[in-house]
Amino acid sequence: MRIRRHKRIRGKISGTSNIPRLCVFRSLKHIYAQIINDENSKVLIGVRDNGIKGKKIEKAFKVGELIAKKALEQKIEKVIFDRAGYKYHGRVKALAEGARKAGLKF
């Protein structure tokens, strides 16, 4: 079901060079975030929770802050959020809130 939701979402959104796409992947133990330019099919920034201590939601929040920090260093201020078919709660929501708190605009 998640894959079907993800395909439906991806049919509607696409990252550009001006406004790239912030894509989230969540496994049972880890969370990953990538900023992607779909025009060139290129990953601009990738972050994962490797080496970050804490509970899963705390890790997701820190990953959001980290990807926002790296994006702002590359002068990316605005992105399109792609939740990849996951519900917007828990770790996905924490990642988004962390990125917003660090200065990234959705």
C-alpha positions as CSV (number, residue, x, y, z in Angstrom):
1,M,0.0,0.0,0.0
2,R,2.9,2.4,0.8
3,I,4.4,1.9,-2.7
4,R,1.0,2.7,-4.3
5,R,0.7,5.9,-2.2
6,H,4.3,6.8,-3.0
7,K,3.7,6.4,-6.8
8,R,0.6,8.5,-6.6
9,I,2.4,11.3,-4.7
10,R,5.4,11.2,-7.1
11,G,3.0,11.6,-10.0
12,K,2.1,15.0,-8.5
13,I,5.4,16.4,-7.2
14,S,8.8,16.7,-8.8
15,G,12.0,18.5,-7.6
16,T,13.6,21.1,-9.8
17,S,16.9,22.9,-9.7
18,N,15.2,25.9,-7.9
19,I,13.1,23.9,-5.5
20,P,14.4,20.3,-5.1
21,R,12.6,17.5,-3.4
22,L,13.3,16.3,0.2
23,C,12.6,12.6,0.2
24,V,12.3,10.5,3.3
25,F,12.9,6.8,3.7
26,R,12.1,5.0,7.0
27,S,13.1,1.5,7.9
28,L,12.3,-0.3,11.1
29,K,15.5,0.9,12.8
30,H,16.8,3.8,10.7
31,I,15.7,7.0,8.8
32,Y,17.3,8.5,5.7
33,A,16.7,11.9,4.0
34,Q,17.8,13.0,0.6
35,I,17.5,16.3,-1.4
36,I,17.0,15.4,-5.0
37,N,16.9,17.4,-8.3
38,D,14.6,15.3,-10.5
39,E,15.4,17.3,-13.7
40,N,19.0,16.0,-13.6
41,S,18.1,12.8,-11.7
42,K,20.8,13.8,-9.1
43,V,21.0,13.5,-5.4
44,L,22.3,16.8,-4.1
45,I,22.5,15.9,-0.3
46,G,22.0,12.7,1.6
47,V,21.8,12.2,5.4
48,R,21.2,9.2,7.6
49,D,21.0,8.6,11.3
50,N,24.3,6.7,11.5
51,G,26.2,7.7,14.6
52,I,23.4,9.7,16.1
53,K,22.5,8.6,19.7
54,G,19.0,8.7,21.1
55,K,15.5,7.3,20.6
56,K,14.1,6.9,17.0
57,I,12.1,10.2,17.1
58,E,15.0,12.1,18.5
59,K,17.3,10.7,15.8
60,A,14.7,11.7,13.1
61,F,14.6,15.3,14.4
62,K,18.4,15.5,14.4
63,V,18.5,14.1,10.8
64,G,16.0,16.9,9.8
65,E,18.2,19.5,11.4
66,L,21.3,18.1,9.8
67,I,19.9,18.0,6.3
68,A,18.6,21.5,6.6
69,K,22.0,22.7,7.8
70,K,23.7,21.1,4.8
71,A,21.0,22.4,2.4
72,L,21.5,26.0,3.7
73,E,25.2,25.6,3.2
74,Q,24.5,24.9,-0.5
75,K,22.1,27.8,-0.7
76,I,19.0,25.6,-0.9
77,E,16.3,27.4,1.2
78,K,13.1,25.9,-0.1
79,V,12.2,22.3,-0.9
80,I,9.2,20.1,-1.7
81,F,8.6,17.5,1.0
82,D,8.1,13.9,-0.2
83,R,6.9,11.7,2.6
84,A,7.2,8.6,0.3
85,G,3.8,7.2,1.1
86,Y,4.4,7.2,4.9
87,K,1.8,8.8,7.2
88,Y,2.8,12.2,8.4
89,H,3.3,11.4,12.0
90,G,6.0,10.0,14.3
91,R,9.5,9.9,12.8
92,V,8.5,11.5,9.4
93,K,6.8,14.4,11.2
94,A,9.8,14.8,13.5
95,L,12.2,14.9,10.6
96,A,10.1,17.6,8.9
97,E,9.9,19.6,12.1
98,G,13.6,19.4,12.6
99,A,14.2,20.7,9.1
100,R,11.8,23.5,9.5
101,K,13.3,24.5,12.9
102,A,16.8,24.6,11.3
103,G,15.5,27.1,8.6
104,L,14.4,25.0,5.6
105,K,11.1,26.1,4.0
106,F,8.5,23.6,2.6
